[in-house]
Amino acid sequence: MTNSKQLKIMPYFGGFVLETLTVGMYGESRNAIREYIQNGFDSIERAIKELKIIGPGKGLIQIIMDEDLETLIIKDNGAGLSTRNAVETLTSIGASAKDYQKNAGFRGIGRLAGIVFSNRVIFTTKARGEAEQTTVTFKAAEMREEMKPENGGNISAEDLIRKSVEVSIDPAKDPEDHFFEVKLEGFDNPPDECVKYKLMEQFVSQVAPVPYSDKFPFKADLTAAAKKCQLPIEEVSITIKDGTNEPVEIRKVYEDKYKIGSGLIELSKCETHVSPDRNWWAWYGVKDESGAYIDSRVYGLRVRMKNIQIDGTELVRDIFQRQGLTYGRFQDWYVGEIFVRPSFLVPNARRDGFEETKEWKLMRKALGQLVKRLGDAAYEISNKGKLSLDALEANVAQKRDEFAKLHKSKFKNTDRVITFSSDITKVQKLIAKASKEADLPTAAGLQ
């Protein structure tokens, strides 16, 4: 038996770790806005449900875009942080006291998101009943410099935080006040949403847990489905103030009319689907006309947890595509949302999908069955549109115009003539197919 020597392990985390958790974490830097809204929402829920210092429906997140377009403030009236734990909480990276089964954010990483494009990220917070407030400033520009490939291994992550963070505790104006404020100061290649009000409004209306527009006619259907599933649609008031303009409250953009290629249409109805285990439910609008929606703010079925959007439209598009090669396009033929119980699935760190648990695999399979049915319905509507008398008459009229142009040019362009001949054959087949299923008046028109 040989004598072994026990060596003490001294792990070292270089600056590249922080670079991975900031610059390398988010595919789109605008998701920093979502992260701060998400944290504010959690703080408001704690203030309402746990501390009971504000009433239900009284939570508010304010987004303030400065006139100089060099500063963005996101402030909530939630629980805030006390002076005894604010610094430790805000400088602990990848650690959080939040419950992943209840809170929207729980990894303790999102607060770093603004470091990517701001020169300074300033957190100011206060808990109710305290006479002081805490300010923690991350010198983000200096941090990015230290995290560059040529420098990132020369300093530990802990030393980089110590070097780049400043703390101050100051008297508060009102002991009863409670809040958490994020100030992104001095932009360096920021996302367009930070400097363009309209883009900020559009982004927040999609990703944040804001109320539906008063123009959306199916609120009662959604409320019934949420009640059946016992998974409510959680909401918070969010306003955006642009320079000296008055704040505007943001709503989801679902309304009563939508644009598709052929014009403005109304939904014929709204259908809901509650999963058998009641861990998720969905709603989707049904239209009687063929075509994809044009407005990128609404098209596609969007997955939400605590009413905060996970990814964009690609998550469900992938599920559509698994049903058939051409089914992916039908994601854009529908509007709707899928609400998931927080205790059921775990969002991945980037919040563009879920951890590959058995629960997510089962849900993805169930969603596949749902979107297969929606895709089949879209195919049916599409085929009916192609075979309608009006559609075929319009098609033939277009072919007459093309023929006239070819005739005028004395059919000199051989490639165009061959393509035209092929198109005519396709139209003839569509007419023949439509004639088999048509009533007498329609058959006469087709003839």
Disulfide bonds with the S-S distance in Angstrom:
none
